[in-house]
Amino acid sequence: MAETRNKLRPAISLDDETFELLMDCVHCGFCLPTCPTFALTGDETDSPRGRLYYMRLLAEGRIDPNESVLTHLDRCLECRACETACPSGVRYGFLSELVRAQLVKQGKGPTRHFKLQEFLIRHILPYPDRLELLFLPLRIAQAFKATELLNNVPVLSRAVNMVPPLPSRRWRKLPQTFTVKNERKMRVGLITGCINSVVLSRTNWAAAEVLAAAGCEVVVPPEQGCCGSVLAHIGYLEDAKKLARQLILTFARYEPLDAIVVTAAGCGSFMKDYGHLFANDPHIADLAEKFAAKVKDFCELLDEIGLPTPLKPLSGRVTYHDPCHLAHGQNIREQPRRLIQQVPGIEFVELPEADWCCGGGGAYSLLQPEMSDAVLDRKMANIKATKANIVVTANIVCMMQLWYGIRRHRLDIKLMHIADFLRAALPE
């Protein structure tokens, strides 16, 4: 196969080992019922195995990355539900991001038609101070209950409906250390994130307070930045690696740490793969491997060490939405459910298709709004069916997408990150 490929002029270049990963797909079709985009279009080229076949043809030089091929590749949500369903263990997410990175270098990535969005994704979203500046008109409009006035501003129109009420900027300045409330069990670092630190800054506080109450000394490096996950998912792998390297070096200055805790599923999934990302970089490979080994999702760690007791009762009918990169990327499913159900007074109801993507998909809702909305509508129908008045999840993009869905469908539902939900149950 390698000899055949060498005689052609491939559109993308994969080494033999990576190319063989493409061949792991046996086209069995188990992925088809799990793929949100295939469910919408019924088109084989909008399915995981269809996209994998396109990747193979590109690598063999049998097709060119024309607009039709690129459109089908771009429509992928990167939800990785296909990986959960695949009996052959195909590493779809890894392959997709690798192919996207090569296409981006050729000017054929998902943002090729959206230069403004490309600028926002590369130069605004990963930098909290810049994002705060972009959101200033929205912050003012929210304060004066005048958000409808911004709906006609192209740069802000979708953000107006996707961004929940922004917390005061004072919540961005977390203490560098949260001390243990009772017996110390471990010392952990907390990832505050890029978008998280602006949109969900109070959630960062909540996470730190819950961890401290559970026995963790929490260290919050003030100079930390973006982990690079959103950029990597879109295909800007080199940009992502620069940010990842900075984050690794930052947390290395605060060792020893027993764990590095993250409240965003997409970020956690990406950071747990830092060892592979920097495997060929002798200057940072060891640090990256050690960092990745310590990364724990907030739910994952709390489930291991136990919630503080007693918890005060809350009321409401509660359901839980699985973020894709938590359920499919990290196989963390039961832990958040166990944590939620330990809170007294609530009625927990399982969400139909709980691990079905909400349509957020990193920057997908910006680049593929029609497909994103169609996927979201299915999620909102399932949420309505639960008759829950509280929806809990564990990822910033899901929070923003579901908030948009709640507004779009005019639902009277409270949306909470699991860190905020558990913080509400702590005794005062």
ROVODO-986435 format. One record per atom (N, C-alpha, C, CB): x, y, z. Coordinates in steps of 0.02 Angstrom, whole numbers, plus 50000, padded with zeros to 5 digits. Atoms other than C-alpha are relative to their C-alpha. Glycine has a CB too. Layout:
// residues N
XYZ ...
END
This chain:
// residues 428
500424993950000 500005000050000 500435006350000 499535000150061 499564994249997 501435012050043 500315001349932 500554998950052 499704999150066 502245008849871 499505003249952 500244993349973 500524997250043 500595012649784 499915007450014 499334996350010 500094993049981 500405028849880 500575004349976 499925000750076 499414996150020 502165034349838 500005001749926 500634996250018 500024998750072 501785033449651 499505005649983 499824993849963 500514994950011 500345045849671 500225006550033 499324997750027 499864993549968 500315064049723 499445001550048 500075005849946 500564999349953 499265063949880 499875007250020 500144995950063 500194993349976 498315079249939 500225001150071 499255001149993 499754999749931 498835075250118 500534994750009 499424999150051 499445004549990 500385066650182 499944996550068 500675003749995 500035004049938 500235052650311 500554994849999 499304996650008 499505005349998 501635041350368 499644993249999 500455000650062 500305006650009 501365022750346 499614997850062 500534994949984 500335002149938 500905019950529 499325003550006 500435001650061 500634996349995 499565033550525 499524997749946 500125007549994 500435002350054 498915027650357 499674993350019 500404999249935 500285006549980 498675010250430 499425000950050 500544995750032 500564998649955 497545018150563 499355001249961 500155006150044 500584999150043 496385023250422 499724993349978 500195004249938 500215006550024 496335005250366 499664995850054 500604996349973 500355003549947 495664999950536 499255000049990 500175003150068 500724999750014 493945005150475 499814994449951 499805007049971 500215005650043 493094989550405 499325001249969 499984993550041 500634998050032 491544999050348 499414995950023 500074999649925 500545004249973 490404988950462 499345003750007 500214997150066 500604996049994 489185003350486 499745000950071 499474997049960 500234999149931 489045002550676 499995007550019 500454996150048 499974992849983 489475021150679 499405003949974 500645002949972 500524996150034 488035026450567 499445002450046 499714996049944 500564997749958 486625026750697 500215004950055 499664994150032 499764995649946 487725036650818 500215006949975 500584996850036 499724993850029 488235050650698 499455005249990 500344998549933 500524994950006 487205066650716 499915002849930 500155005750047 500074997150067 487595073050542 499714995049951 500685002549975 500315005150043 487185056550456 499264999450015 500354993250010 500715000349982 485555056350553 499605005649967 499915000450076 500344994350032 485145073350477 499944999349925 500375006450017 499984999950073 485645070650297 499884993249968 500665002749976 500055006650029 485625051750273 500514998749945 499314998949972 499495000450053 487135054450160 500624996450027 500195007149975 499425003949978 488545041650175 500615004450009 500144994549951 499414995749995 489815055450148 499975004650061 500085004249937 500054996349937 489165063950306 500034995250060 499355004050002 499935005049947 489535048150407 500744999250017 499684993249980 499295001049983 491145043350498 500374995649949 500054996750069 499645004350047 491565029150380 500065003349931 499644993249993 499954996250062 491195040350231 500575004950002 499355003549985 499464995149993 492365053650296 500684996550004 499895004350063 499375003849998 493705040750336 500214997849930 499934993950047 499845002150068 493585034550158 500265005949960 499374996949966 499744993950032 493805052350095 500725001350021 499565006050017 499324999049976 495345053950205 500494995249966 500044999250077 499585005050033 496045037950132 500135002049927 499684993050003 499924998150070 495735043749953 500455006149992 499325001449968 499564994150001 496565060449991 500724997950011 499785005150053 499325002349984 498075051550065 500304995949944 500004996050065 499775004150056 498185039949914 500075004149936 499534994249988 499954995850060 498075054449791 499484998449948 500674999349971 500525002150047 496495047349712 499455005249991 499694993550022 500464994450008 495445062949741 500355006450023 499354998950040 499754993549978 495785081449764 499535002750054 500055004949940 500434997049949 495145091449913 499575005649970 500435002950058 500444995150031 493795099949811 499475002250050 499674997149936 500484997049953 492365109749887 499504994950026 499645005749966 500475005149977 491195094849894 500304995650054 499784995749941 499665004249950 492445084049988 500105003950065 500694997649974 499874996049941 492905098150106 499365001450039 500335006649980 500644998749966 491075101950144 499804994250044 499455001449948 500195005949960 490755084250204 500474999050059 499994993749956 499525000449944 492345084250309 499855005350052 500725000649974 500144994549955 491885101150383 499384998850043 499925006449961 500635001149964 490165095150436 500084995650061 499494997049954 499895004349942 490925083350563 500025004150064 500654995949993 500034996649935 490535088750742 500604998450044 499374998150035 499455002549958 492075079550810 499734997750068 500535005550010 500305002249936 490905072450943 500284993350024 499254999549992 499665006449985 491805055450936 499524994650024 500535001150051 500475005349985 490205045650963 500164993749960 499285002249987 499815005750042 490825034650821 500534995750033 500235002549932 499485003749966 492325029750927 499714995350052 500515004750032 500335004249950 491185023251064 499674994049966 499485004150039 500375005350035 490195013050937 500444995249962 499505003049953 499585003850047 491665006650835 500294993650032 500575004449975 499725006249973 492094988250866 500734998949981 499594994149975 499315000850023 493774990350777 500485004950033 500035000949925 499574995349965 494415004450887 500315005349956 500534996350035 499744994950045 494635016950747 500095006650038 499535001049938 499854993749965 495455032950813 499765005949956 500765000650016 500284995150047 494295044350716 500215007250018 499244999549999 499854993249980 494595060250818 500725001849984 499875000950073 499294998850014 496485058850803 500115000949926 500434994150026 499914999650072 496405055750616 499695006249970 499714993849966 500354994250025 495145069450584 500395006450014 499315000550030 499624994049983 496165082650676 500655000449961 500155000250075 499375000150037 497765077150588 499885002149928 500304993050001 500174998250069 496945078550416 499815007449996 499434995649973 500204993050000 496155095250459 500625004650004 499535001550059 499404995849992 497855102150513 500375000649934 500474996950054 499664999650065 498595097650343 499605004149950 500124993049972 500424996050046 497125105150249 500035007450017 499274997650003 499944993049979 497255121150352 500635003149970 500015000650077 499374997450028 499065123150293 499935001549926 500564995150011 500124998750071 498405122650115 499455005249988 499804993449965 500534995150006 497085135750152 499324996949987 500155004849945 500615003750014 495715122550145 499674997350063 500154994349952 500295002149937 495205121250326 499285002450007 500415002650057 500714998249989 493455123850400 499855007449999 499774997250065 500134992849999 493685142750412 500185003549935 500395003150057 499764997050063 494215145450230 499525005249972 500124994649948 500494995150025 492595154850190 499805005150053 499384996349975 500234995949944 492455163450358 500605003550033 499624995650053 499394996849976 493925175150382 499895003650067 500255005049948 500144996849936 493085184750522 499994994850056 499335003849997 500015005349950 492725168550615 500704997350013 499534994449978 499315002449992 494515162850583 500385004750047 500364999549932 499674995249956 495145178850663 499774999350072 499865007149975 500275000849933 493995176650812 500264993750034 499234999949998 499805006449971 494465158350837 500755000050016 499844994349952 499285000349991 496335160950819 500285005550046 500355000449934 499694994249968 496615178050894 499595003250056 500155005149949 500424997249947 495165181751013 499814994750052 499375003149969 500275004949953 494385166151091 500524997250049 499694994449963 499525002949953 496005158951165 500295005050050 500564996849962 499694994949958 496425175451252 499465003650040 500415005049957 500564997349959 495265180251397 499945007649999 500074997750070 500044992749999 495725198651399 499715002849935 500705003050012 500274997950064 495345200451214 499264998249994 500394996849942 500705002250001 493745190551232 499575004650044 499944992850024 500364995349956 493225201851376 499855006549964 500405001350064 500094993850038 493465216851263 499474999249947 500675002249968 500515001350051 492425208951125 499314999850030 500154993449964 500655000849967 491035205251248 499775006350036 500034994450049 500184994049964 491015222951319 499315002749978 500535005449990 500684997750019 489505228551213 499464995350026 499945000549924 500495004849975 488605212551262 499905000750075 500214992949983 500044999249927 489015215151445 499575006150017 500715000750031 500394993949988 488305232851437 499274998849983 500295005949958 500695001350021 486765227051342 499644995550050 499994996749931 500305004349950 486445213251469 499835003950063 500474994150017 500114996049940 486615225651611 499385004449994 500615004350015 500574995550012 485295236951533 499414996449968 500215005949957 500545004150029 484205222451470 499835002349930 499375000350045 500104997450068 484455228451292 500354995649948 500255007249994 499635004450045 485215213151208 499704999549930 500044993050030 500325000550065 483935213351067 500305005049950 499255001150006 499714995050044 484805228951000 500624997549964 500175006250040 499385002550030 486365218650962 499884994449949 500454997550054 500145005650044 485485205350859 500175001449927 499284998050006 499844998350069 485835214950699 500735001649988 499595005949979 499284999050007 487705216650732 500314993249982 500325003050066 499775006650022 488515202450630 500504996750047 500315000749933 499485002949957 490005200050747 499704997250064 500535005250017 500265001849935 488895198450900 499334996449999 499945006150042 500695002450001 487215192150840 499914993150030 499755000049929 500085006749972 487465173750879 500224999850073 500404994949959 499764999849931 488455177351037 499475002750048 500635004250005 500534997149958 486995187651102 499554994650027 499595005149960 500465005349980 485935171951107 500354993950029 499594997949940 499645005849975 487305159651154 500335001250068 500534998049950 499644998649938 488125168551299 499515001450056 500475006149990 500444998749942 487215167251466 500215006550033 500034994250050 499824993749966 487205182551580 500724999750027 499515001450057 499295000049981 489035186951604 500085002050073 500405004749955 499874998149930 489645187051784 500445006250004 500334994150038 499584994149990 490485202351855 500734998249988 499915002750072 499295001250016 492295204151800 500414998550062 500285006049964 499625001349939 492845203151982 500084992550013 499675003350060 499965007249990 492505184351976 500584996949963 499364996749979 499435002750038 493945182351854 500634999550043 500145004349939 499394999749959 495215186051991 499954995250059 500135007250026 500025005149948 495295169852087 500615000650045 499954993049970 499405000449957 496445168352238 500474994849971 499814998150073 499515004850025 498045159252196 499954993350036 500715002850006 500075006249962 497655146452331 499335000050037 500584999150050 500595001349959 496045139552404 500204994850052 499384997549956 499775004549947 496425131652573 499494994550014 500155004050063 500425005749984 495745114952628 499555001750059 500424993850016 500474998549946 494185116052736 500094995350060 499294999549974 499925004849946 494495100252836 500664996349991 499414995050002 499395003950009 495745086052816 500245000449928 499874992750020 499724999550068 496915088352669 500124993149970 500675004050002 499915006350036 496865074152543 500515000649944 499334997749972 499524999150055 497875081452400 500075007449983 499774996149939 499874993250025 498575097052317 499904999849925 500735002550019 500175000250071 497835100752146 500065006949968 499294997349990 500024993850039 497995113852011 499335000449964 500585000349949 500654999050034 496425121251932 500115003749934 499515003850045 499994996750065 496295125351747 499405004749996 499984994849941 500554995250004 495275141351728 499765001049929 500225006750029 500224999950069 495235140851538 499995007049969 499334997049994 500034993650035 495035154451408 499295002749999 500264999149927 500704997850001 493175155951371 499694999150069 499604996049947 500255001249933 492785148451541 500135005950047 500334993850029 499814994849952 493705162251632 499625006549990 500745001449995 500424994050013 492565175451552 499264998350009 500135002749929 500725001750000 490885166751527 499804996350063 499834995849938 500165004049941 490955154751675 500505001250057 499994992549981 499504998549948 492135163651794 499744998150070 500195007449998 500275002049934 490955160551941 500034992450008 499275002550007 499955007249997 490985142151896 500704997850022 499834996949932 499325001549977 492875142151919 500055000750076 500515004749966 500034999149927 492595148952095 499644994150033 499655006650019 500405005549972 491255135852127 500404993550001 499364999149960 499605006150004 492405121852069 500545000050054 500314999249930 499484999649950 493815127852180 499734999150071 500375006649995 500295000549933 492675129452331 499764992950016 499415004950007 500215006949989 491935112052308 500604995550011 499584997549939 499395004049992 493665104552288 500315001150069 500515001649945 499724998549934 494275113452444 499594996850055 500045007650011 500445003149950 492775107352542 500084992550002 499275001849986 499915007350004 493155089652482 500694997850022 499874997749929 499355001849974 494925090452549 500595001549955 500014992850016 499464998250046 495965098052409 500265007150014 499774999349927 499704993450005 497175112352424 500025001749925 500725000350033 500074998450071 496815121152259 500465005849982 499265001849984 499534994950025 498175130852168 499755002449933 500734997149995 500254997050062 497625142952031 500535004649971 499335003850013 499494995650030 499095149551928 499695005849963 500454996049952 500334994350031 498585167251881 500235001349928 500135006250041 499734998650066 499675167551724 499824994649949 500755000850003 500175005350047 498905152051644 499565002649943 499634994350037 500404997950058 498075153051473 499624994149971 500455003149947 500395005050036 497165142751343 500394993449992 499805002649930 499685006650009 497515124051326 500114998349927 499574994550032 499915001250071 497375124651136 499494995549968 500664997249989 500465005150026 495925112551116 499575002449942 499564997550055 500444997550054 494765123351010 500395000749935 499685006750019 499594999150059 496175127650891 500194993349968 500635003950017 499815006650026 496705109450875 499414996749965 500244995450057 500595003050031 494915103750837 499865002949931 499405000850045 500124996750064 494805116450695 500554998549950 499935007550010 499455001650045 496505111550625 500615004450007 499765000449930 499424995749989 497665125150688 500464996850053 499785007250023 499645004149952 498795112350769 500635003550026 500204993549968 499394996649977 500385122850776 499835005650050 500395003049940 500234994949952 499445137250860 499824996750067 499405003949972 500215003649940 498705124650982 500614997650040 499564994049982 499415002649965 500415117351024 500375005650036 500474996649950 499674994449966 501115134551066 499655001550066 499995006349955 500384998649939 499715137551191 500084994250050 499265001149983 499925005849956 499865119851260 500685000150034 499914993549960 499334999849972 501735121851285 500035005150057 500525001749946 500004994749949 501475138051382 499644997650063 499675006449974 500395002349942 500165129751494 500404994750039 499334997049976 499595005149967 501295114851531 500555003150041 500304995149948 499454996749964 502745126051579 499755004150059 500405004549952 500294996149945 501615136951686 499874995550060 499365003449978 500175004349944 500965122551791 500614996450029 499494994949978 499395003149974 502705115051805 500315004250056 500514999049943 499724995549948 503165130251911 499644999250067 499965007249977 500395000649938 501845125452040 500014992850028 499285002149987 499935006749973 502365107452069 500275000250071 500464995749954 500355006250017 502135096352164 499245000850001 500224994550047 500725000350003 500325093752113 499794992749993 499725004349942 500255006850006 499355077652136 499544999149940 499634998050064 500455000250058 498145081951997 499925007049971 499304997050020 500164993750033 497705095451872 499284999549978 500495001549938 500725000850007 495835098151872 499725004849948 499655001250068 500304996050053 494815104451725 499244999150002 500284998049930 500735000249999 492965108851716 499705000249930 499745005850041 500244999950070 492835108951525 500204993549967 500305006149961 499875006750026 492665091851443 500455000049939 499344996749982 499584999750060 493425096851276 500725001450016 499745005249952 499314998449979 494945104351361 500324994050032 500005006050048 499735005849965 495175089151472 500204994549952 499514997450050 499865005250049 495095077051326 500645001649961 499414999249952 499414997950038 496405087051231 500634999650044 499915007149973 499414999949957 497575089251380 500234993150020 499855004150062 499805006949984 497545070751421 500404996949944 499394995750014 499625002550057 498335068351249 500645004149988 499575000249937 499394996050009 499765080751276 500624995649990 500105004650061 499415004450007 500995066251291 500114998149928 499924993850043 499945001750071 500625060851113 500145006249959 499364996649976 499914993850038 500545078851051 500735002249997 499575005650031 499304997749996 502335082251107 500504994250002 500095004450061 499575005949996 503045064651090 500665000849963 499634994049972 499394999150040 504315070350960 500375006550015 499824999949927 499674993849980 504835086251051 500424998650062 499485005750014 499595002049943 506315081551162 500045005350055 500704998449977 499944994649951 506275098551249 499444999950052 500015006649965 500584999649954 504565095951328 499624993550006 499535005549976 500375006350002 504045077951297 499874997250071 500374994949959 500085002849933 504345072351477 499515004050042 500684999650036 500464995749963 503455087351553 499284999149975 500215007349994 500675000950029 501995084951433 499694993550023 500035000349923 500255006549979 501825066651479 499795000250073 500544994549990 500164999549928 501855070551666 499385004350010 500595003050039 500594995749996 500595084651643 499374996149981 500085006249954 500585003750025 499405073651542 499784994750050 500164996749933 500175005349953 499495059751671 499645002650062 500644996450022 500324997149941 498885071751806 499335003249985 500465005250030 500624996650017 497415079151711 499404995750022 499965001449924 500615003249976 495755074751793 499415004649987 500054998150075 500624996150003 494015080551750 499755001250071 499464996449957 500274998249935 493165089151896 499574994450029 499585006449994 500445005549977 491855075151906 500404993850016 499474998449947 499585006049992 493165061651889 500365000150067 500514999649943 499634999649937 494205067852036 499544999950060 500415006450001 500464999849943 492735071652150 499694993150014 499445005149988 500285006649991 492015054452120 500514995450035 499804997049933 499475004049970 493695047052173 500105001650074 500655001049963 499844998149932 493965057052332 499385000850044 500395006450001 500624999549963 492135059052383 499795007250014 500074996550065 500274993449984 491005073952410 500035001350075 499275000649974 500054998549928 491035083152576 499304998550026 500195007450014 500655001449970 489635078352693 499935003850066 499904992450012 500625001150037 488345082852742 499895005449947 499404999850047 500224995150050 487625091552589 499315002450018 500024997149928 500674997549985 486125102852608 499524998349943 500025007750012 500495001950051 484535098252515 499885005549949 499344998150032 500234995550052 484095106252349 499344997149974 500535000649942 500645002450027 482445104852258 499995000849925 499405003850031 500074999550072 481995101852078 500054993249967 500515004649971 499955006050042 481845088851941 500615001149955 499344998749958 499344998750031 483625087151873 500154994749948 500555000150054 499745004650050 484295079451714 500705002049981 499544999849937 499294998950015 486065078051648 500154998649927 500464995650045 499775000750069 486775080751473 500744998250000 499885006549959 499305002150006 488395071251434 500365004149947 500044992549982 499584996950052 489685082251348 500354994549960 500525004850032 499715005250043 490375072551200 500714998150021 500005002349928 499315001449985 492185074251251 500104997350071 500425006249990 499975003449935 491775068151426 499784992749992 499565003750052 500275006850007 490725053051377 500404995949949 499275000349978 499665003850053 491555048051213 500765000950001 499735002149933 499284998750000 493255056251231 500364997250061 500125007349996 499675002149938 493605051251413 499654994350035 500065005950046 500395005549970 492305037851451 499815001650073 500394993549998 500244997849934 491695047851602 499255001149995 500375006550025 500734999850006 489835044351615 499654999450067 499784994449954 500355001349938 489315037351783 500205004850056 500134993050023 499754995749946 490375048951891 499565006250011 500715002249986 500434994149988 489355064951862 499314998150025 499945004049937 500665002249977 487735055351886 500024998250074 499764994149957 499945001849929 488335048252051 500055006250044 500614995550012 499934993949962 488835065552110 499345003750007 500535004649968 500644996549999 487175073452062 499514996650047 499705000449929 500505003649961 486165059852146 500174999650074 499934993049972 499834999649928 487095062152311 499705006250033 500755000050009 500294993949972 486265079152331 499294998450023 499995005849947 500665001749975 484745076752443 499465004849975 499994999950076 500584995850016 483025083152395 499835000449927 500115006750025 500144999350071 483175082452206 499714993549972 500645002049962 500245005850037 482295070852085 500414999649936 499235000449985 499585000750060 483515064451954 499634995849948 500684996750017 500325003650055 482815059151785 500514999549943 499345003549977 499525001050054 483865051751646 499765003449936 500114992549987 500154996550063 483935061751484 500044995049942 500495005949989 499955004350060 483505051851326 500575002449955 499334999949961 499434998350043 485015051251210 500475005050034 499765002849933 499604995249960 486015059751348 500685001449970 500084997450071 499334999050028 487665057051257 499985001849925 500414993750010 500064997450069 486985063251089 500225007349999 499264999249973 499714993350002 487895079151038 499465005450001 500445000849938 500474994449998 487045095851072 500085004649940 500105004050065 499884995850059 487775103450914 500505005650011 499365003049977 499514994849985 489045114651001 500654998849963 500135000450074 499415002250039 490605105750940 500565005049995 499794998249933 499474994950003 491935118550988 499755006349966 500624997249962 500234994150038 491725132150857 499504998149946 500605003649969 500455002550052 490515121650754 499385004449991 499794992950016 500614996050005 489015132450796 500115006549963 499735001450070 499844994050038 489915147350720 500094998549926 500625003450028 499815001650068 490495138450563 499464996249962 500634996050000 500535004050030 489005126950531 499345001350037 500174992350000 500574998349958 487525136150611 499374996149984 499865007249993 500625003550017 486135127350514 500024992750025 499885000149924 499925006949976 486795109850551 499994999950076 500654996849973 499974999549927 487155115050730 499315000750030 500445005950021 500674998949975 485385121250756 499564993749993 499675005949964 500405006050011 484635105350683 500184994650052 500114997349929 499795004749949 485665094550802 499745002250068 500774999350002 500244997349937 485195105950946 499254998850010 500155007550004 500725000949994 483335104550910 499834992950025 499665001349933 500125006949976 483425085650937 500164999550075 500444994949960 499815000049928 484305088451104 499465003450041 500685003450010 500494996349962 483025101251160 499344996150006 499885006849969 500615004149997 481575089551116 500074994750055 499874996749932 499885005049947 482355076451230 499985003250069 500674996449988 500024996549936 482595089051369 499285001550021 500425006549997 500714998649985 480775094451357 499644993750023 499655003049939 500335006349984 480255076151367 500124997950073 500234994549954 499855001849930 481065074451540 499585003950049 500745001150015 500374995449956 480005088651612 500455002450058 499374996750027 499544997649949 481565093451710 499985007750001 500724997549986 499944992749996 481715111251775 500735002150013 499555002750055 499284998649994 483615109851799 500374995349953 500254999350074 499565004050043 484845103951666 500715001350022 499905001849924 499314999649978 486605100251724 500454997149945 500114996250067 499505002650047 488125097951611 500695001850026 499895002749928 499324999349974 490015099051623 500495002549947 500244993450028 499564997650053 490725108751475 499775006949978 500024995149941 500164993150017 490805127051424 499625000549934 500645004249996 500354999650065 490285124351241 499294997350006 500394996249946 500675002749989 488815113551295 499575005150037 500034993350039 500384994949961 488305126951420 499755005549953 500455003150055 500204994550045 488285140351284 499494997649948 500625002849965 500465002650049 487405129251157 499314998650031 500284993649969 500645001449967 486075123551280 499645006450022 500104995450061 500304993649983 485805141351339 499655002949939 500545004950027 500304997850063 485495146051158 499364996049985 500514999349942 500585004350011 484295131251143 499425001750045 500184992850008 500524998149952 483345136351299 499655006449977 500295000850070 500294993850024 483105153751229 499624999049934 500555005449990 500305001450066 482715147451053 499324996650008 500474995649958 500625003749990 481355135951120 499575002950056 500164992750015 500384996449950 480755148051255 499804995450059 499375003149969 500125004749945 480935135451396 500145003250067 500424993749991 499894997749931 480805139051581 500424994850036 499325001350036 499545005049973 482325128651629 500635003550025 500184994649947 499374997449973 483825132551738 500574995649976 499985000350078 499415003650024 485495127651662 500585001150048 500185002349928 499464999449951 486935123851780 500594995549981 499744998150070 499405004350003 488715117751767 500004995850063 500665004249993 500035004449942 488945103151885 500395002850059 500284993149981 499644996849945 490205113251986 499555004950038 500635003649974 500474995449968 488885126552019 499454996350037 499695004849948 500525004049968 487585113352058 500244997250067 499784994249953 499735002849938 488695104952188 500185005550050 500614995649986 499854994449954 489245121752259 499375002350035 500325006049962 500644997949970 487415126052290 499804995350057 499455000249948 500185004849948 487305110452399 500495000050059 499984993149969 499544999749943 488765114952512 499695003950058 500675003349979 500254996149942 488285120352688 500375006750004 500104996050066 499694993349995 488605138752717 500445000450062 499465005450003 
END
